[in-house]
Every structure is written in C-alpha cells, then in structure tokens.
Amino acid sequence: MTTKPHRLLRERVSGYADEAAAYLRRRRHLRKPFARTYYGGGRSAAFAADSEEGRALFLAASRLIEVAGPPRRVRSSK
C-alpha cells in the first residue's frame, strides 16, 4: 500500500524542521558573548565577556542602553 501524498509531504517538512531545530540548538550552545570594537583603517578586536576589557565594554554598553531608555513607537502614516 502506498503512502498518501500529504503524509509524505508532512513527513518531509517535519524532518526539515527537526534538522533546523537541532542546528539552532547546537549553534546556541556554542556561542559565547563577546564585544567587538572597530578602529580606523578597518582593524577590529574582539573581547571575551570574561576578560577585563570585555567586562568593561559590557558595563559601558548596559549603561548606554539604560540612558537611551525604552524604544519609541513610530506611528505608521497609512
């Protein structure tokens, strides 16, 4: 007996969704927070969150976010 076409399609989509979810879980697990600074001339440097420089950059960023306040809602002109 052959499988119904809609079941075959559902199984294929479900398989792709499972693979995508697994990929995102692996990626989330491997990511570590860091701060990157850019200098004139195109040079950049990345600092881990557990380094002294990284902690200082994260603290400065959090203070900037606090000063900026919540985002403002822009009304659409429709």
All heavy atoms as a GROMACS GRO file, in nm:
protein
  621
    1MET      N    1   0.085  -0.117   0.000
    1MET     CA    2   0.000   0.000   0.000
    1MET      C    3   0.090   0.125   0.000
    1MET      O    4   0.184   0.135   0.079
    1MET     CB    5  -0.088  -0.002   0.125
    1MET     CG    6  -0.190   0.105   0.128
    1MET     SD    7  -0.310   0.059   0.255
    1MET     CE    8  -0.368   0.215   0.298
    2THR      N    9   0.064   0.218  -0.085
    2THR     CA   10   0.145   0.339  -0.094
    2THR      C   11   0.098   0.441   0.009
    2THR      O   12  -0.018   0.442   0.050
    2THR     CB   13   0.135   0.401  -0.234
    2THR    OG1   14  -0.001   0.436  -0.259
    2THR    CG2   15   0.184   0.305  -0.339
    3THR      N   16   0.190   0.527   0.048
    3THR     CA   17   0.154   0.632   0.145
    3THR      C   18   0.080   0.743   0.073
    3THR      O   19   0.101   0.767  -0.046
    3THR     CB   20   0.278   0.690   0.213
    3THR    OG1   21   0.362   0.745   0.115
    3THR    CG2   22   0.351   0.584   0.292
    4LYS      N   23  -0.004   0.809   0.146
    4LYS     CA   24  -0.080   0.920   0.088
    4LYS      C   25   0.014   1.038   0.066
    4LYS      O   26   0.103   1.063   0.148
    4LYS     CB   27  -0.195   0.958   0.180
    4LYS     CG   28  -0.297   0.846   0.192
    4LYS     CD   29  -0.411   0.888   0.279
    4LYS     CE   30  -0.512   0.774   0.287
    4LYS     NZ   31  -0.625   0.809   0.371
    5PRO      N   32  -0.003   1.112  -0.045
    5PRO     CA   33   0.090   1.222  -0.077
    5PRO      C   34   0.102   1.327   0.033
    5PRO      O   35   0.211   1.375   0.060
    5PRO     CB   36   0.030   1.283  -0.204
    5PRO     CG   37  -0.059   1.178  -0.261
    5PRO     CD   38  -0.105   1.093  -0.146
    6HIS      N   39  -0.008   1.361   0.098
    6HIS     CA   40   0.002   1.464   0.202
    6HIS      C   41   0.082   1.416   0.322
    6HIS      O   42   0.148   1.493   0.389
    6HIS     CB   43  -0.138   1.512   0.244
    6HIS     CG   44  -0.218   1.410   0.318
    6HIS    ND1   45  -0.286   1.308   0.254
    6HIS    CD2   46  -0.239   1.392   0.451
    6HIS    CE1   47  -0.348   1.233   0.344
    6HIS    NE2   48  -0.321   1.282   0.465
    7ARG      N   49   0.079   1.286   0.350
    7ARG     CA   50   0.158   1.234   0.461
    7ARG      C   51   0.307   1.236   0.427
    7ARG      O   52   0.390   1.264   0.512
    7ARG     CB   53   0.114   1.092   0.495
    7ARG     CG   54  -0.022   1.088   0.560
    7ARG     CD   55  -0.058   0.951   0.604
    7ARG     NE   56  -0.192   0.950   0.661
    7ARG     CZ   57  -0.263   0.842   0.680
    7ARG    NH1   58  -0.214   0.723   0.647
    7ARG    NH2   59  -0.382   0.849   0.733
    8LEU      N   60   0.339   1.205   0.304
    8LEU     CA   61   0.479   1.210   0.260
    8LEU      C   62   0.533   1.352   0.272
    8LEU      O   63   0.643   1.373   0.322
    8LEU     CB   64   0.491   1.158   0.117
    8LEU     CG   65   0.631   1.157   0.058
    8LEU    CD1   66   0.717   1.057   0.134
    8LEU    CD2   67   0.625   1.122  -0.088
    9LEU      N   68   0.455   1.448   0.226
    9LEU     CA   69   0.496   1.589   0.234
    9LEU      C   70   0.511   1.633   0.380
    9LEU      O   71   0.608   1.698   0.416
    9LEU     CB   72   0.394   1.677   0.162
    9LEU     CG   73   0.423   1.826   0.161
    9LEU    CD1   74   0.555   1.853   0.090
    9LEU    CD2   75   0.311   1.902   0.095
   10ARG      N   76   0.416   1.594   0.465
   10ARG     CA   77   0.422   1.631   0.607
   10ARG      C   78   0.546   1.571   0.674
   10ARG      O   79   0.614   1.637   0.751
   10ARG     CB   80   0.296   1.585   0.679
   10ARG     CG   81   0.292   1.630   0.823
   10ARG     CD   82   0.167   1.588   0.893
   10ARG     NE   83   0.163   1.442   0.898
   10ARG     CZ   84   0.056   1.370   0.924
   10ARG    NH1   85  -0.059   1.430   0.946
   10ARG    NH2   86   0.061   1.239   0.928
   11GLU      N   87   0.578   1.446   0.641
   11GLU     CA   88   0.697   1.383   0.699
   11GLU      C   89   0.824   1.452   0.653
   11GLU      O   90   0.918   1.471   0.731
   11GLU     CB   91   0.700   1.236   0.662
   11GLU     CG   92   0.595   1.154   0.733
   11GLU     CD   93   0.589   1.010   0.684
   11GLU    OE1   94   0.673   0.971   0.599
   11GLU    OE2   95   0.500   0.937   0.729
   12ARG      N   96   0.828   1.492   0.526
   12ARG     CA   97   0.947   1.560   0.475
   12ARG      C   98   0.964   1.696   0.541
   12ARG      O   99   1.074   1.732   0.584
   12ARG     CB  100   0.936   1.576   0.324
   12ARG     CG  101   1.060   1.642   0.266
   12ARG     CD  102   1.060   1.640   0.119
   12ARG     NE  103   1.088   1.504   0.074
   12ARG     CZ  104   1.084   1.464  -0.051
   12ARG    NH1  105   1.052   1.550  -0.145
   12ARG    NH2  106   1.113   1.341  -0.084
   13VAL      N  107   0.857   1.773   0.553
   13VAL     CA  108   0.864   1.905   0.617
   13VAL      C  109   0.901   1.890   0.764
   13VAL      O  110   0.982   1.964   0.818
   13VAL     CB  111   0.732   1.981   0.599
   13VAL    CG1  112   0.728   2.106   0.686
   13VAL    CG2  113   0.711   2.017   0.453
   14SER      N  114   0.843   1.791   0.829
   14SER     CA  115   0.873   1.766   0.970
   14SER      C  116   1.021   1.732   0.988
   14SER      O  117   1.085   1.778   1.082
   14SER     CB  118   0.786   1.653   1.022
   14SER     OG  119   0.818   1.624   1.155
   15GLY      N  120   1.075   1.654   0.896
   15GLY     CA  121   1.218   1.620   0.902
   15GLY      C  122   1.307   1.742   0.887
   15GLY      O  123   1.405   1.759   0.959
   16TYR      N  124   1.271   1.830   0.792
   16TYR     CA  125   1.348   1.954   0.774
   16TYR      C  126   1.340   2.042   0.898
   16TYR      O  127   1.439   2.102   0.940
   16TYR     CB  128   1.298   2.032   0.652
   16TYR     CG  129   1.332   1.970   0.520
   16TYR    CD1  130   1.242   1.972   0.415
   16TYR    CD2  131   1.456   1.909   0.499
   16TYR    CE1  132   1.273   1.915   0.293
   16TYR    CE2  133   1.488   1.851   0.377
   16TYR     CZ  134   1.397   1.855   0.274
   16TYR     OH  135   1.428   1.800   0.153
   17ALA      N  136   1.221   2.051   0.958
   17ALA     CA  137   1.204   2.133   1.078
   17ALA      C  138   1.286   2.076   1.194
   17ALA      O  139   1.348   2.152   1.270
   17ALA     CB  140   1.057   2.140   1.116
   18ASP      N  141   1.291   1.945   1.206
   18ASP     CA  142   1.372   1.882   1.312
   18ASP      C  143   1.519   1.913   1.293
   18ASP      O  144   1.591   1.943   1.388
   18ASP     CB  145   1.350   1.731   1.315
   18ASP     CG  146   1.212   1.693   1.366
   18ASP    OD1  147   1.147   1.778   1.430
   18ASP    OD2  148   1.171   1.578   1.340
   19GLU      N  149   1.566   1.904   1.168
   19GLU     CA  150   1.707   1.935   1.140
   19GLU      C  151   1.739   2.081   1.170
   19GLU      O  152   1.844   2.112   1.226
   19GLU     CB  153   1.740   1.904   0.993
   19GLU     CG  154   1.751   1.757   0.964
   19GLU     CD  155   1.868   1.694   1.037
   19GLU    OE1  156   1.976   1.756   1.046
   19GLU    OE2  157   1.850   1.581   1.086
   20ALA      N  158   1.649   2.172   1.133
   20ALA     CA  159   1.671   2.314   1.160
   20ALA      C  160   1.675   2.342   1.310
   20ALA      O  161   1.759   2.418   1.358
   20ALA     CB  162   1.562   2.397   1.094
   21ALA      N  163   1.586   2.279   1.386
   21ALA     CA  164   1.584   2.299   1.530
   21ALA      C  165   1.712   2.247   1.594
   21ALA      O  166   1.769   2.310   1.684
   21ALA     CB  167   1.463   2.229   1.591
   22ALA      N  168   1.761   2.133   1.547
   22ALA     CA  169   1.886   2.077   1.601
   22ALA      C  170   2.003   2.169   1.570
   22ALA      O  171   2.091   2.191   1.654
   22ALA     CB  172   1.910   1.937   1.544
   23TYR      N  173   2.005   2.225   1.448
   23TYR     CA  174   2.112   2.317   1.410
   23TYR      C  175   2.112   2.439   1.502
   23TYR      O  176   2.217   2.482   1.551
   23TYR     CB  177   2.094   2.360   1.264
   23TYR     CG  178   2.183   2.475   1.225
   23TYR    CD1  179   2.319   2.455   1.200
   23TYR    CD2  180   2.133   2.604   1.214
   23TYR    CE1  181   2.401   2.560   1.164
   23TYR    CE2  182   2.214   2.710   1.178
   23TYR     CZ  183   2.347   2.687   1.154
   23TYR     OH  184   2.428   2.791   1.120
   24LEU      N  185   1.993   2.496   1.527
   24LEU     CA  186   1.986   2.613   1.614
   24LEU      C  187   2.026   2.582   1.757
   24LEU      O  188   2.091   2.663   1.823
   24LEU     CB  189   1.845   2.672   1.610
   24LEU     CG  190   1.806   2.738   1.479
   24LEU    CD1  191   1.660   2.780   1.481
   24LEU    CD2  192   1.896   2.856   1.449
   25ARG      N  193   1.991   2.463   1.806
   25ARG     CA  194   2.033   2.425   1.941
   25ARG      C  195   2.185   2.414   1.949
   25ARG      O  196   2.246   2.461   2.045
   25ARG     CB  197   1.970   2.291   1.980
   25ARG     CG  198   1.831   2.301   2.033
   25ARG     CD  199   1.788   2.172   2.100
   25ARG     NE  200   1.799   2.056   2.014
   25ARG     CZ  201   1.708   2.014   1.928
   25ARG    NH1  202   1.594   2.079   1.916
   25ARG    NH2  203   1.727   1.906   1.855
   26ARG      N  204   2.246   2.351   1.850
   26ARG     CA  205   2.393   2.338   1.851
   26ARG      C  206   2.458   2.475   1.844
   26ARG      O  207   2.555   2.502   1.913
   26ARG     CB  208   2.439   2.252   1.733
   26ARG     CG  209   2.411   2.107   1.748
   26ARG     CD  210   2.481   2.026   1.640
   26ARG     NE  211   2.448   2.068   1.506
   26ARG     CZ  212   2.349   2.018   1.431
   26ARG    NH1  213   2.272   1.923   1.480
   26ARG    NH2  214   2.327   2.062   1.309
   27ARG      N  215   2.407   2.561   1.759
   27ARG     CA  216   2.466   2.693   1.743
   27ARG      C  217   2.453   2.775   1.871
   27ARG      O  218   2.546   2.842   1.913
   27ARG     CB  219   2.398   2.765   1.628
   27ARG     CG  220   2.459   2.898   1.603
   27ARG     CD  221   2.406   2.962   1.480
   27ARG     NE  222   2.464   3.094   1.475
   27ARG     CZ  223   2.430   3.186   1.392
   27ARG    NH1  224   2.339   3.162   1.303
   27ARG    NH2  225   2.486   3.304   1.395
   28ARG      N  226   2.337   2.770   1.935
   28ARG     CA  227   2.315   2.844   2.059
   28ARG      C  228   2.408   2.795   2.169
   28ARG      O  229   2.458   2.871   2.250
   28ARG     CB  230   2.169   2.827   2.102
   28ARG     CG  231   2.124   2.923   2.208
   28ARG     CD  232   1.976   2.911   2.240
   28ARG     NE  233   1.894   2.900   2.122
   28ARG     CZ  234   1.806   2.801   2.102
   28ARG    NH1  235   1.790   2.707   2.190
   28ARG    NH2  236   1.733   2.798   1.993
   29HIS      N  237   2.433   2.665   2.170
   29HIS     CA  238   2.519   2.606   2.272
   29HIS      C  239   2.664   2.651   2.255
   29HIS      O  240   2.735   2.669   2.354
   29HIS     CB  241   2.510   2.454   2.263
   29HIS     CG  242   2.598   2.383   2.360
   29HIS    ND1  243   2.576   2.386   2.496
   29HIS    CD2  244   2.711   2.311   2.342
   29HIS    CE1  245   2.670   2.316   2.556
   29HIS    NE2  246   2.753   2.271   2.466
   30LEU      N  247   2.708   2.670   2.132
   30LEU     CA  248   2.848   2.704   2.107
   30LEU      C  249   2.878   2.853   2.114
   30LEU      O  250   2.994   2.891   2.123
   30LEU     CB  251   2.890   2.651   1.969
   30LEU     CG  252   2.884   2.499   1.953
   30LEU    CD1  253   2.916   2.460   1.810
   30LEU    CD2  254   2.980   2.433   2.049
   31ARG      N  255   2.776   2.937   2.106
   31ARG     CA  256   2.800   3.081   2.107
   31ARG      C  257   2.841   3.130   2.244
   31ARG      O  258   2.786   3.089   2.345
   31ARG     CB  259   2.674   3.156   2.065
   31ARG     CG  260   2.657   3.164   1.917
   31ARG     CD  261   2.549   3.259   1.885
   31ARG     NE  262   2.424   3.212   1.945
   31ARG     CZ  263   2.307   3.266   1.922
   31ARG    NH1  264   2.296   3.367   1.842
   31ARG    NH2  265   2.199   3.218   1.979
   32LYS      N  266   2.936   3.217   2.247
   32LYS     CA  267   2.980   3.282   2.370
   32LYS      C  268   2.970   3.433   2.349
   32LYS      O  269   3.003   3.483   2.242
   32LYS     CB  270   3.126   3.246   2.399
   32LYS     CG  271   3.153   3.098   2.408
   32LYS     CD  272   3.137   3.051   2.549
   32LYS     CE  273   3.187   2.909   2.560
   32LYS     NZ  274   3.088   2.816   2.602
   33PRO      N  275   2.923   3.508   2.448
   33PRO     CA  276   2.912   3.652   2.431
   33PRO      C  277   3.050   3.717   2.420
   33PRO      O  278   3.146   3.674   2.485
   33PRO     CB  279   2.840   3.699   2.556
   33PRO     CG  280   2.850   3.588   2.654
   33PRO     CD  281   2.874   3.463   2.577
   34PHE      N  282   3.058   3.818   2.335
   34PHE     CA  283   3.182   3.892   2.319
   34PHE      C  284   3.149   4.034   2.274
   34PHE      O  285   3.038   4.061   2.230
   34PHE     CB  286   3.276   3.825   2.218
   34PHE     CG  287   3.227   3.831   2.076
   34PHE    CD1  288   3.270   3.930   1.991
   34PHE    CD2  289   3.137   3.737   2.029
   34PHE    CE1  290   3.224   3.937   1.861
   34PHE    CE2  291   3.090   3.742   1.899
   34PHE     CZ  292   3.134   3.842   1.815
   35ALA      N  293   3.245   4.122   2.289
   35ALA     CA  294   3.231   4.260   2.243
   35ALA      C  295   3.336   4.283   2.136
   35ALA      O  296   3.452   4.244   2.152
   35ALA     CB  297   3.251   4.356   2.360
   36ARG      N  298   3.295   4.344   2.027
   36ARG     CA  299   3.389   4.372   1.918
   36ARG      C  300   3.397   4.523   1.900
   36ARG      O  301   3.296   4.591   1.898
   36ARG     CB  302   3.343   4.307   1.788
   36ARG     CG  303   3.436   4.341   1.672
   36ARG     CD  304   3.412   4.255   1.552
   36ARG     NE  305   3.461   4.121   1.587
   36ARG     CZ  306   3.412   4.009   1.537
   36ARG    NH1  307   3.311   4.013   1.455
   36ARG    NH2  308   3.461   3.893   1.572
   37THR      N  309   3.518   4.574   1.891
   37THR     CA  310   3.540   4.716   1.866
   37THR      C  311   3.608   4.731   1.731
   37THR      O  312   3.689   4.648   1.691
   37THR     CB  313   3.628   4.780   1.975
   37THR    OG1  314   3.752   4.709   1.982
   37THR    CG2  315   3.560   4.774   2.110
   38TYR      N  316   3.573   4.838   1.661
   38TYR     CA  317   3.630   4.868   1.530
   38TYR      C  318   3.712   4.996   1.539
   38TYR      O  319   3.671   5.093   1.602
   38TYR     CB  320   3.519   4.883   1.426
   38TYR     CG  321   3.445   4.754   1.401
   38TYR    CD1  322   3.329   4.725   1.471
   38TYR    CD2  323   3.493   4.661   1.310
   38TYR    CE1  324   3.261   4.606   1.450
   38TYR    CE2  325   3.426   4.543   1.287
   38TYR     CZ  326   3.310   4.516   1.357
   38TYR     OH  327   3.242   4.399   1.336
   39TYR      N  328   3.824   4.996   1.474
   39TYR     CA  329   3.915   5.109   1.474
   39TYR      C  330   3.925   5.165   1.334
   39TYR      O  331   3.887   5.100   1.236
   39TYR     CB  332   4.054   5.066   1.523
   39TYR     CG  333   4.053   5.008   1.661
   39TYR    CD1  334   4.049   4.870   1.681
   39TYR    CD2  335   4.056   5.090   1.773
   39TYR    CE1  336   4.048   4.816   1.808
   39TYR    CE2  337   4.056   5.037   1.901
   39TYR     CZ  338   4.051   4.900   1.918
   39TYR     OH  339   4.049   4.847   2.043
   40GLY      N  340   3.979   5.286   1.324
   40GLY     CA  341   4.003   5.345   1.194
   40GLY      C  342   4.098   5.258   1.112
   40GLY      O  343   4.185   5.191   1.167
   41GLY      N  344   4.077   5.254   0.982
   41GLY     CA  345   4.162   5.171   0.898
   41GLY      C  346   4.110   5.030   0.882
   41GLY      O  347   4.172   4.946   0.818
   42GLY      N  348   3.996   4.999   0.945
   42GLY     CA  349   3.934   4.868   0.927
   42GLY      C  350   3.976   4.762   1.027
   42GLY      O  351   3.926   4.650   1.023
   43ARG      N  352   4.065   4.792   1.119
   43ARG     CA  353   4.108   4.692   1.218
   43ARG      C  354   3.998   4.674   1.321
   43ARG      O  355   3.927   4.767   1.356
   43ARG     CB  356   4.236   4.740   1.286
   43ARG     CG  357   4.298   4.638   1.380
   43ARG     CD  358   4.430   4.688   1.434
   43ARG     NE  359   4.414   4.795   1.531
   43ARG     CZ  360   4.404   4.778   1.662
   43ARG    NH1  361   4.406   4.656   1.712
   43ARG    NH2  362   4.393   4.880   1.743
   44SER      N  363   3.981   4.552   1.371
   44SER     CA  364   3.883   4.525   1.476
   44SER      C  365   3.945   4.432   1.580
   44SER      O  366   4.044   4.363   1.552
   44SER     CB  367   3.757   4.462   1.418
   44SER     OG  368   3.784   4.334   1.368
   45ALA      N  369   3.887   4.433   1.698
   45ALA     CA  370   3.932   4.345   1.805
   45ALA      C  371   3.810   4.293   1.879
   45ALA      O  372   3.714   4.366   1.901
   45ALA     CB  373   4.024   4.421   1.901
   46ALA      N  374   3.813   4.165   1.915
   46ALA     CA  375   3.703   4.103   1.990
   46ALA      C  376   3.752   4.072   2.131
   46ALA      O  377   3.865   4.028   2.152
   46ALA     CB  378   3.658   3.975   1.920
   47PHE      N  379   3.666   4.098   2.228
   47PHE     CA  380   3.700   4.075   2.368
   47PHE      C  381   3.597   3.981   2.429
   47PHE      O  382   3.476   4.005   2.419
   47PHE     CB  383   3.701   4.207   2.446
   47PHE     CG  384   3.797   4.308   2.392
   47PHE    CD1  385   3.754   4.408   2.306
   47PHE    CD2  386   3.932   4.302   2.424
   47PHE    CE1  387   3.843   4.501   2.255
   47PHE    CE2  388   4.022   4.394   2.374
   47PHE     CZ  389   3.977   4.494   2.288
   48ALA      N  390   3.641   3.876   2.492
   48ALA     CA  391   3.552   3.781   2.558
   48ALA      C  392   3.484   3.848   2.677
   48ALA      O  393   3.541   3.938   2.740
   48ALA     CB  394   3.629   3.658   2.603
   49ALA      N  395   3.364   3.802   2.710
   49ALA     CA  396   3.289   3.863   2.820
   49ALA      C  397   3.356   3.842   2.955
   49ALA      O  398   3.338   3.920   3.047
   49ALA     CB  399   3.148   3.806   2.824
   50ASP      N  400   3.438   3.738   2.966
   50ASP     CA  401   3.503   3.712   3.095
   50ASP      C  402   3.640   3.778   3.108
   50ASP      O  403   3.706   3.763   3.209
   50ASP     CB  404   3.513   3.562   3.121
   50ASP     CG  405   3.586   3.488   3.011
   50ASP    OD1  406   3.622   3.551   2.910
   50ASP    OD2  407   3.606   3.367   3.026
   51SER      N  408   3.682   3.855   3.006
   51SER     CA  409   3.808   3.928   3.018
   51SER      C  410   3.782   4.064   3.083
   51SER      O  411   3.668   4.110   3.089
   51SER     CB  412   3.872   3.949   2.880
   51SER     OG  413   3.796   4.040   2.804
   52GLU      N  414   3.885   4.128   3.131
   52GLU     CA  415   3.869   4.258   3.196
   52GLU      C  416   3.816   4.362   3.098
   52GLU      O  417   3.724   4.437   3.130
   52GLU     CB  418   4.004   4.303   3.253
   52GLU     CG  419   3.996   4.431   3.332
   52GLU     CD  420   4.129   4.469   3.392
   52GLU    OE1  421   4.210   4.381   3.420
   52GLU    OE2  422   4.150   4.591   3.409
   53GLU      N  423   3.870   4.363   2.976
   53GLU     CA  424   3.824   4.459   2.875
   53GLU      C  425   3.679   4.430   2.835
   53GLU      O  426   3.599   4.522   2.817
   53GLU     CB  427   3.913   4.454   2.750
   53GLU     CG  428   4.055   4.494   2.774
   53GLU     CD  429   4.144   4.376   2.814
   53GLU    OE1  430   4.092   4.264   2.836
   53GLU    OE2  431   4.266   4.396   2.824
   54GLY      N  432   3.646   4.303   2.820
   54GLY     CA  433   3.510   4.265   2.783
   54GLY      C  434   3.409   4.307   2.887
   54GLY      O  435   3.301   4.359   2.855
   55ARG      N  436   3.442   4.286   3.016
   55ARG     CA  437   3.351   4.327   3.124
   55ARG      C  438   3.329   4.479   3.121
   55ARG      O  439   3.217   4.526   3.137
   55ARG     CB  440   3.406   4.284   3.259
   55ARG     CG  441   3.382   4.138   3.290
   55ARG     CD  442   3.414   4.105   3.435
   55ARG     NE  443   3.556   4.119   3.466
   55ARG     CZ  444   3.647   4.023   3.448
   55ARG    NH1  445   3.610   3.907   3.397
   55ARG    NH2  446   3.773   4.043   3.478
   56ALA      N  447   3.436   4.553   3.098
   56ALA     CA  448   3.424   4.700   3.092
   56ALA      C  449   3.337   4.742   2.974
   56ALA      O  450   3.253   4.833   2.987
   56ALA     CB  451   3.563   4.763   3.081
   57LEU      N  452   3.353   4.677   2.859
   57LEU     CA  453   3.271   4.712   2.742
   57LEU      C  454   3.125   4.675   2.764
   57LEU      O  455   3.035   4.751   2.727
   57LEU     CB  456   3.326   4.642   2.618
   57LEU     CG  457   3.456   4.701   2.562
   57LEU    CD1  458   3.516   4.610   2.457
   57LEU    CD2  459   3.430   4.839   2.505
   58PHE      N  460   3.097   4.559   2.824
   58PHE     CA  461   2.960   4.520   2.851
   58PHE      C  462   2.895   4.615   2.951
   58PHE      O  463   2.777   4.650   2.938
   58PHE     CB  464   2.953   4.376   2.903
   58PHE     CG  465   2.950   4.274   2.792
   58PHE    CD1  466   3.066   4.213   2.751
   58PHE    CD2  467   2.831   4.240   2.731
   58PHE    CE1  468   3.064   4.120   2.649
   58PHE    CE2  469   2.828   4.147   2.629
   58PHE     CZ  470   2.945   4.087   2.587
   59LEU      N  471   2.970   4.658   3.053
   59LEU     CA  472   2.917   4.754   3.151
   59LEU      C  473   2.885   4.887   3.084
   59LEU      O  474   2.779   4.944   3.107
   59LEU     CB  475   3.018   4.773   3.265
   59LEU     CG  476   2.977   4.869   3.375
   59LEU    CD1  477   2.851   4.818   3.444
   59LEU    CD2  478   3.090   4.883   3.476
   60ALA      N  479   2.976   4.935   2.999
   60ALA     CA  480   2.952   5.061   2.928
   60ALA      C  481   2.830   5.049   2.836
   60ALA      O  482   2.747   5.141   2.828
   60ALA     CB  483   3.075   5.100   2.847
   61ALA      N  484   2.815   4.937   2.769
   61ALA     CA  485   2.701   4.917   2.680
   61ALA      C  486   2.570   4.914   2.758
   61ALA      O  487   2.470   4.972   2.717
   61ALA     CB  488   2.719   4.788   2.600
   62SER      N  489   2.570   4.847   2.874
   62SER     CA  490   2.447   4.842   2.953
   62SER      C  491   2.409   4.980   3.004
   62SER      O  492   2.290   5.014   3.010
   62SER     CB  493   2.461   4.744   3.069
   62SER     OG  494   2.554   4.792   3.163
   63ARG      N  495   2.507   5.061   3.039
   63ARG     CA  496   2.477   5.198   3.082
   63ARG      C  497   2.420   5.281   2.968
   63ARG      O  498   2.329   5.361   2.988
   63ARG     CB  499   2.602   5.264   3.140
   63ARG     CG  500   2.639   5.207   3.274
   63ARG     CD  501   2.761   5.274   3.332
   63ARG     NE  502   2.793   5.217   3.461
   63ARG     CZ  503   2.911   5.230   3.519
   63ARG    NH1  504   3.007   5.296   3.459
   63ARG    NH2  505   2.933   5.175   3.636
   64LEU      N  506   2.474   5.264   2.847
   64LEU     CA  507   2.420   5.336   2.732
   64LEU      C  508   2.275   5.296   2.705
   64LEU      O  509   2.191   5.379   2.672
   64LEU     CB  510   2.504   5.308   2.607
   64LEU     CG  511   2.635   5.384   2.595
   64LEU    CD1  512   2.715   5.333   2.476
   64LEU    CD2  513   2.608   5.532   2.580
   65ILE      N  514   2.246   5.169   2.718
   65ILE     CA  515   2.109   5.121   2.697
   65ILE      C  516   2.015   5.180   2.800
   65ILE      O  517   1.903   5.221   2.770
   65ILE     CB  518   2.106   4.967   2.697
   65ILE    CG1  519   2.179   4.915   2.573
   65ILE    CG2  520   1.963   4.915   2.701
   65ILE    CD1  521   2.205   4.766   2.574
   66GLU      N  522   2.060   5.187   2.926
   66GLU     CA  523   1.978   5.246   3.032
   66GLU      C  524   1.950   5.394   3.004
   66GLU      O  525   1.838   5.441   3.022
   66GLU     CB  526   2.046   5.232   3.167
   66GLU     CG  527   2.046   5.092   3.223
   66GLU     CD  528   2.127   5.082   3.351
   66GLU    OE1  529   2.168   5.187   3.407
   66GLU    OE2  530   2.150   4.969   3.395
   67VAL      N  531   2.052   5.466   2.960
   67VAL     CA  532   2.036   5.609   2.933
   67VAL      C  533   1.942   5.631   2.814
   67VAL      O  534   1.861   5.724   2.814
   67VAL     CB  535   2.174   5.674   2.905
   67VAL    CG1  536   2.159   5.813   2.850
   67VAL    CG2  537   2.257   5.676   3.032
   68ALA      N  538   1.952   5.546   2.714
   68ALA     CA  539   1.868   5.562   2.595
   68ALA      C  540   1.721   5.541   2.627
   68ALA      O  541   1.634   5.599   2.563
   68ALA     CB  542   1.913   5.465   2.486
   69GLY      N  543   1.692   5.458   2.725
   69GLY     CA  544   1.552   5.434   2.762
   69GLY      C  545   1.484   5.336   2.666
   69GLY      O  546   1.546   5.284   2.575
   70PRO      N  547   1.355   5.315   2.690
   70PRO     CA  548   1.282   5.220   2.606
   70PRO      C  549   1.267   5.273   2.464
   70PRO      O  550   1.267   5.394   2.444
   70PRO     CB  551   1.146   5.207   2.676
   70PRO     CG  552   1.132   5.331   2.755
   70PRO     CD  553   1.270   5.374   2.792
   71PRO      N  554   1.251   5.184   2.366
   71PRO     CA  555   1.237   5.230   2.228
   71PRO      C  556   1.105   5.303   2.210
   71PRO      O  557   1.006   5.273   2.274
   71PRO     CB  558   1.239   5.100   2.147
   71PRO     CG  559   1.204   4.994   2.242
   71PRO     CD  560   1.250   5.039   2.377
   72ARG      N  561   1.108   5.402   2.122
   72ARG     CA  562   0.986   5.478   2.094
   72ARG      C  563   0.912   5.410   1.981
   72ARG      O  564   0.971   5.363   1.884
   72ARG     CB  565   1.022   5.619   2.051
   72ARG     CG  566   1.087   5.699   2.159
   72ARG     CD  567   1.114   5.838   2.112
   72ARG     NE  568   1.195   5.908   2.210
   72ARG     CZ  569   1.262   6.017   2.184
   72ARG    NH1  570   1.260   6.069   2.064
   72ARG    NH2  571   1.333   6.074   2.278
   73ARG      N  572   0.782   5.409   1.993
   73ARG     CA  573   0.699   5.352   1.886
   73ARG      C  574   0.674   5.459   1.782
   73ARG      O  575   0.634   5.570   1.814
   73ARG     CB  576   0.566   5.303   1.942
   73ARG     CG  577   0.584   5.198   2.047
   73ARG     CD  578   0.524   5.072   1.997
   73ARG     NE  579   0.539   4.969   2.100
   73ARG     CZ  580   0.570   4.847   2.071
   73ARG    NH1  581   0.589   4.812   1.948
   73ARG    NH2  582   0.581   4.758   2.166
   74VAL      N  583   0.696   5.425   1.658
   74VAL     CA  584   0.672   5.518   1.549
   74VAL      C  585   0.538   5.483   1.487
   74VAL      O  586   0.513   5.368   1.452
   74VAL     CB  587   0.785   5.507   1.443
   74VAL    CG1  588   0.756   5.600   1.328
   74VAL    CG2  589   0.919   5.537   1.506
   75ARG      N  590   0.452   5.582   1.476
   75ARG     CA  591   0.322   5.558   1.415
   75ARG      C  592   0.336   5.552   1.264
   75ARG      O  593   0.408   5.632   1.204
   75ARG     CB  594   0.224   5.667   1.451
   75ARG     CG  595   0.189   5.665   1.597
   75ARG     CD  596   0.081   5.764   1.623
   75ARG     NE  597   0.051   5.761   1.767
   75ARG     CZ  598  -0.042   5.832   1.822
   75ARG    NH1  599  -0.116   5.914   1.747
   75ARG    NH2  600  -0.066   5.824   1.950
   76SER      N  601   0.268   5.457   1.204
   76SER     CA  602   0.276   5.446   1.059
   76SER      C  603   0.185   5.552   0.997
   76SER      O  604   0.083   5.590   1.052
   76SER     CB  605   0.240   5.306   1.014
   76SER     OG  606   0.108   5.297   0.976
   77SER      N  607   0.221   5.598   0.881
   77SER     CA  608   0.144   5.706   0.814
   77SER      C  609   0.056   5.648   0.705
   77SER      O  610   0.054   5.696   0.594
   77SER     CB  611   0.241   5.809   0.757
   77SER     OG  612   0.327   5.745   0.665
   78LYS      N  613  -0.015   5.542   0.738
   78LYS     CA  614  -0.105   5.479   0.639
   78LYS      C  615  -0.238   5.548   0.635
   78LYS      O  616  -0.294   5.595   0.724
   78LYS     CB  617  -0.124   5.331   0.671
   78LYS     CG  618   0.000   5.253   0.645
   78LYS     CD  619  -0.027   5.106   0.671
   78LYS     CE  620   0.097   5.024   0.648
   78LYS     NZ  621   0.077   4.886   0.673
   0.00000   0.00000   0.00000
